[in-house]
Amino acid sequence: MGDILYSEFVANALGPDITLHFQALFSDPRGLNLRNEMAHGLLGPSAFDDHLARLLIHCLLVLGVWKELTKKRDVES
């Protein structure tokens, strides 16, 4: 996932703000680094709280409107 989020293609498609948000949430060790924490079983059951659920739902919603965001950004450019 880190390779994907740090690729130039994805960064151009998502834009700098959303790319940084996803990197900090999923792959950057300075952020929550959820991909690493979850994949290696480092999160205990108490980590799966309402805050984490909201962050993950937000990411799904952003991905759901990805095409509209890129269209809007292309029109503004």
C-alpha positions as CSV (number, residue, x, y, z in Angstrom):
1,M,0.0,0.0,0.0
2,G,2.9,2.3,0.7
3,D,4.2,1.9,-2.8
4,I,0.8,2.7,-4.2
5,L,0.2,5.8,-2.1
6,Y,3.7,7.1,-2.9
7,S,3.4,6.5,-6.6
8,E,3.4,9.6,-8.9
9,F,0.3,8.3,-10.7
10,V,-1.8,8.0,-7.6
11,A,-0.6,11.3,-6.2
12,N,-1.5,13.0,-9.5
13,A,-4.9,11.3,-9.5
14,L,-5.8,12.0,-5.9
15,G,-4.2,15.4,-5.6
16,P,-1.8,16.4,-2.9
17,D,-4.2,16.9,0.0
18,I,-6.0,13.5,-0.3
19,T,-2.7,11.8,-1.0
20,L,-1.2,13.2,2.2
21,H,-4.3,12.3,4.2
22,F,-4.2,8.7,3.0
23,Q,-0.4,8.4,3.5
24,A,-0.6,9.7,7.1
25,L,-3.5,7.4,7.8
26,F,-2.3,4.2,6.2
27,S,1.4,4.2,5.5
28,D,3.5,6.9,7.0
29,P,5.2,5.9,10.3
30,R,4.8,9.5,11.5
31,G,1.0,9.1,11.1
32,L,-1.3,6.3,12.3
33,N,0.3,3.8,9.9
34,L,-2.8,1.7,10.0
35,R,-1.8,-0.6,7.2
36,N,1.3,-1.7,9.0
37,E,-0.4,-1.9,12.4
38,M,-3.3,-3.9,11.2
39,A,-1.4,-6.2,8.8
40,H,1.1,-7.2,11.5
41,G,-1.4,-7.6,14.3
42,L,-0.1,-4.8,16.4
43,L,-3.5,-3.3,17.1
44,G,-5.4,-4.6,20.1
45,P,-9.1,-4.9,20.2
46,S,-9.4,-1.6,22.0
47,A,-7.9,0.2,19.0
48,F,-11.0,-0.5,16.9
49,D,-13.1,2.3,18.4
50,D,-15.5,4.8,16.9
51,H,-12.7,7.2,16.0
52,L,-11.0,4.6,13.8
53,A,-14.3,3.6,12.3
54,R,-15.0,7.2,11.3
55,L,-11.6,7.6,9.7
56,L,-12.1,4.4,7.6
57,I,-15.6,5.4,6.6
58,H,-14.3,8.8,5.6
59,C,-11.7,7.2,3.4
60,L,-14.3,5.0,1.7
61,L,-16.5,8.1,1.1
62,V,-13.5,10.0,-0.4
63,L,-12.8,7.0,-2.7
64,G,-16.5,6.9,-3.7
65,V,-16.3,10.5,-5.0
66,W,-12.8,10.2,-6.4
67,K,-13.9,10.7,-10.0
68,E,-15.9,13.8,-9.1
69,L,-13.0,15.3,-7.2
70,T,-10.6,14.8,-10.1
71,K,-13.1,16.2,-12.6
72,K,-13.6,19.3,-10.4
73,R,-9.8,19.7,-9.9
74,D,-9.2,19.4,-13.7
75,V,-11.9,22.0,-14.4
76,E,-10.3,24.4,-11.9
77,S,-6.8,24.0,-13.4
